[in-house]
Amino acid sequence: LVIQLAPLNTHAHHNRGISYDKLGRYGEAVGDFSRAVELDPGNANALFNRGSALDSLGEFDRAVADYTRALQLDMSIVLPRRE
């Protein structure tokens, strides 16, 4: 519903991609992460998550490219979070 009401909402596409990924619907996850990246090319989280979904689909070259770009944008993406 959010995407229908606000199709340019990067977070909505990214969050739905996460849901698809958790459901094992990797192709749909890639689609939503790709849309989030189209809307915000500097979104390291969307790039990293798309890389993960691509990895699950066996598209390793594309996954590596996304992981690499995500790390170029934000090295902290792979660091453990401190609470």
Secondary structure in CASP SS format (residue, H / E / C, confidence):
PFRMAT SS
TARGET T0000
AUTHOR 0000-0000-0000
METHOD secondary structure of the structure
MODEL  1
L C 1.00
V H 1.00
I H 1.00
Q H 1.00
L H 1.00
A C 1.00
P C 1.00
L C 1.00
N C 1.00
T H 1.00
H H 1.00
A H 1.00
H H 1.00
H H 1.00
N H 1.00
R H 1.00
G H 1.00
I H 1.00
S H 1.00
Y H 1.00
D H 1.00
K H 1.00
L C 1.00
G C 1.00
R C 1.00
Y H 1.00
G H 1.00
E H 1.00
A H 1.00
V H 1.00
G H 1.00
D H 1.00
F H 1.00
S H 1.00
R H 1.00
A H 1.00
V H 1.00
E H 1.00
L H 1.00
D C 1.00
P C 1.00
G C 1.00
N C 1.00
A H 1.00
N H 1.00
A H 1.00
L H 1.00
F H 1.00
N H 1.00
R H 1.00
G H 1.00
S H 1.00
A H 1.00
L H 1.00
D H 1.00
S H 1.00
L C 1.00
G C 1.00
E C 1.00
F H 1.00
D H 1.00
R H 1.00
A H 1.00
V H 1.00
A H 1.00
D H 1.00
Y H 1.00
T H 1.00
R H 1.00
A H 1.00
L H 1.00
Q H 1.00
L H 1.00
D C 1.00
M H 1.00
S H 1.00
I H 1.00
V H 1.00
L C 1.00
P C 1.00
R C 1.00
R C 1.00
E C 1.00
END
